[in-house]
Amino acid sequence: MEDSNRTVEGLKKVTVLLEAGTQSKHMDLTPEPVSFEVVVGVGPEGYTDFEYELLGKKVGDVLYLEIQGLRFNDMFGRLAVPLPEKVRGLDVFFMKVTVCAIGDVDQAEIVRAMAGRVGDCGGECCGNH
């Protein structure tokens, strides 16, 4: 299936460009767009709020999100989103998310994505998730 016809759904590998800013039209928290790749829906908690925002989007779609800094973990869960640490301390920050690619994943990629989510417990749940 061609990339342009695909939509973001569970167990798809999605590449996005992220930009963050202090104002909705001013992406001043990231010096340039940052590429981020995620396998959607592999976490034990299900979809993160961020993944829910991506569902149904196509390549080329752009999302504009307003996020409370204190709700960073609620929004992204266990995703290792490459944003500056300072965004967590802001009352509100804004994100521009551009969907760049949507692809299939093989079993090994799913296992790697799942392992990355529990990497800080040495493979056994520590109860702090």
C-alpha positions in Angstrom: 0.0 0.0 0.0 1.3 3.5 -0.9 2.3 5.7 2.0 -0.1 8.4 0.9 -3.1 6.1 1.3 -2.2 4.9 4.7 -3.6 6.2 8.0 -2.1 6.0 11.4 -3.4 3.0 13.3 -2.2 0.5 15.9 1.0 -1.4 15.2 2.1 0.9 12.5 5.5 2.6 12.5 5.0 6.4 12.3 7.6 9.0 11.7 6.8 12.6 12.7 8.5 15.9 12.9 8.0 17.7 16.2 8.3 21.4 17.0 7.6 23.0 20.3 6.9 26.6 21.2 5.8 29.0 23.9 3.1 30.3 21.5 0.9 28.5 19.0 2.5 30.3 16.0 6.0 30.6 17.4 8.0 27.3 17.7 10.8 28.7 19.8 11.5 25.8 22.1 13.1 23.6 19.5 15.7 25.2 17.2 14.6 23.0 14.3 12.0 20.2 13.7 13.0 17.0 15.5 12.3 13.6 13.9 10.6 11.0 16.1 9.6 7.5 15.3 7.0 5.5 17.2 5.3 2.1 16.9 1.7 3.1 17.7 -0.1 1.2 20.4 2.5 -1.2 21.9 2.4 0.0 25.4 0.7 -2.1 28.2 -1.5 0.9 29.0 -2.8 1.0 25.4 -2.6 4.2 23.3 -1.1 7.3 24.9 -3.0 10.6 24.5 -0.4 11.5 21.9 -1.0 8.3 19.9 -4.8 9.0 20.1 -4.1 12.4 18.4 -2.2 10.6 15.6 -4.8 7.9 14.9 -6.5 8.3 11.5 -3.9 10.9 10.2 -2.2 10.6 6.9 1.3 11.5 5.6 1.4 15.3 5.3 -1.2 15.9 8.0 -0.2 18.5 10.6 -1.4 18.6 14.1 -1.3 21.7 16.4 -1.5 20.7 20.1 -1.7 22.7 23.3 -0.2 20.8 26.2 0.0 21.6 29.9 3.6 21.1 30.9 2.6 19.3 34.1 0.5 16.9 32.1 3.5 15.9 29.9 3.5 12.3 31.2 -0.2 12.0 30.8 0.1 13.1 27.1 3.1 11.0 26.2 3.2 8.2 28.7 6.3 6.0 28.2 7.2 7.5 24.8 10.7 8.9 24.7 9.6 12.1 23.0 12.7 14.2 22.1 11.6 17.5 23.4 13.6 19.8 25.7 13.2 19.0 29.4 12.2 22.7 30.0 8.7 22.1 28.4 7.7 20.0 31.5 8.1 23.1 33.7 5.9 25.4 31.6 2.3 26.0 32.3 1.5 25.5 28.7 3.5 24.8 25.6 2.5 24.2 22.0 3.5 21.5 19.5 3.4 21.3 15.8 3.4 17.6 14.7 3.9 16.7 11.0 3.2 13.1 9.9 6.1 12.2 7.6 5.8 8.4 7.1 3.6 5.5 8.0 4.9 2.0 7.6 4.4 -1.6 8.6 6.4 -3.2 11.4 7.7 -6.7 11.6 7.6 -8.8 14.8 11.1 -7.9 15.8 10.4 -4.2 15.7 7.3 -4.7 17.9 9.3 -6.6 20.4 12.0 -3.9 20.4 9.4 -1.2 20.9 7.8 -3.1 23.7 11.1 -3.8 25.4 12.0 -0.1 25.2 8.9 0.7 27.3 10.0 -1.5 30.2 13.7 -1.0 29.9 14.1 0.8 33.2 12.9 -2.2 35.2 15.3 -4.8 33.9 12.4 -6.8 32.4 10.4 -7.2 35.6 7.7 -4.8 36.5 8.7 -2.6 39.4 5.1 -1.4 39.9 6.0 2.3 39.1 4.4 2.5 35.6 
